[in-house]
Amino acid sequence: MATAELTICEPGRKNAEKFMTRHFADLVGDLDGADSPLSSAVFRGGQRHAEKALADLDLSGYTRDRNHAYPRPQRAATGLSPYVRHGMLSLPRLWDEVTGPTDELNRFRVELLWQEYARHWYARLGVHTRQPLRFQRQERRGSLQPIPTSVSIGHGHHDPSPGWNESMGCMEITSGELFDDGWLVGQTRLWMASQWAVREGRDWRAGESLFFTHLLDGSRAANRLGWQMAAGLMSERPYAFSRWQVETRAPGLCASCDLNTDCPIDRWPDRPPTQPVDTPNPLLFSDPDPDRTAGPPEARSKTPSAPSASNGAPDVVWITAESMGNDDPALLAHPELPAVFVFDRPLLAKLQLSAKRLTFMVETLAELATTRPLEVHLGTPAEALDGRRVATTFAPVPGWRRHAAAVEPDVVHPWPWLRRPSDGDISSFAGWYRELWGHALDDRPSEPAARDIPMLQKMG
């Protein structure tokens, strides 16, 4: 099917839902159920909502309560991740602008570094991240079989066949947030991943794909790394989800559970059998081409001299799902040019993402269209950008490299790394952190070393 240009809707949630239904009905996986939400019950797309979330951020109690699950008002999780995922808030900006008590700020910055580490890991390993890297699961007698990742599920009124028993209060309430809100706090992501992969013995890749389908911040970097760690495939120590975590992080929830007196997670789970990979992926320990992993350190033109109107000056800015914010380096560098966003039809047909994810992106694009000319296409980037001179921002994902090879951008701007990737060991966060700071994670607070982090200059 040929690429088609779409007229983006006016801003607003309802307009975005109608646009999504009109153009993507055959490309989303959860429109067949009458109760399937078309948009997140909590999060709104767009730079304006990202700025409000940042302005409202209060780090008081962050260290103590960032892993609190329920009741919701007691949570200290920031809720910034959907905006970070789509480039509306960059990690360097959050590092620079967020303030708070020293201990809380240090903890917050460690979480930013975790996100950066996940991006380094995925940028280097790419498609290899679904293969055994350090350990692999041994088949155990009676283990449940992997399930198709395209099954439409949710809580209560959806097909409950995948691996969370919703008779368990902790699974009912967390799966409800996943399918209705498209977001979970970090603690409940671990609960669900451990229940799926450790206790139920299901294929972690199916669970990771299901999370990716529904999470507004779903990325193959943090999501995939988190699932492998929860399953014990990176360190052979799986996350041992049990009633203790629920009682600690969600006080009162167990008392209201139907299985309170017959709790299936009352004790620590057995550690699932694993075996070391015969030959761990060498990319975990060194990078033969760190410049390819990191992208250009500064704006790079494919023309040998400074571009002009006759020799390749760009006439459009190609933005991607990683770079939908006003601070995208290519958008900032070319404020006079129209932006182009392409919904990749073949990829969407394969992924069958939730309506919530696409509605969030459409609402973001509708707002962007009020600040500069914007073209939205449904097809492939190569077709939509054929014959045009393109400026874009590097994105540390395999899909960007594949599309960029076909588009052949005239100017590529650097990704806003918090720390530019090196050729060193990324087999563990602790080791990566030690290389970054020169000391172990718990040796001393990160604040005294914060002045020394080799960050890129502020964009703009």
Helices and strands as residue ranges (DSSP letters): E 4-6, H 13-24, H 47-55, H 62-65, G 72-74, H 81-85, H 91-97, H 102-125, G 126-130, E 135-137, H 169-181, H 186-194, I 195-199, H 204-214, H 222-230, H 243-249, G 254-256, E 274-276, G 282-284, H 290-294, E 300-301, E 316-319, H 329-333, E 339-344, H 345-351, H 355-368, E 374-379, H 381-384, E 390-393, H 398-407, E 411-413, H 429-437, G 447-452
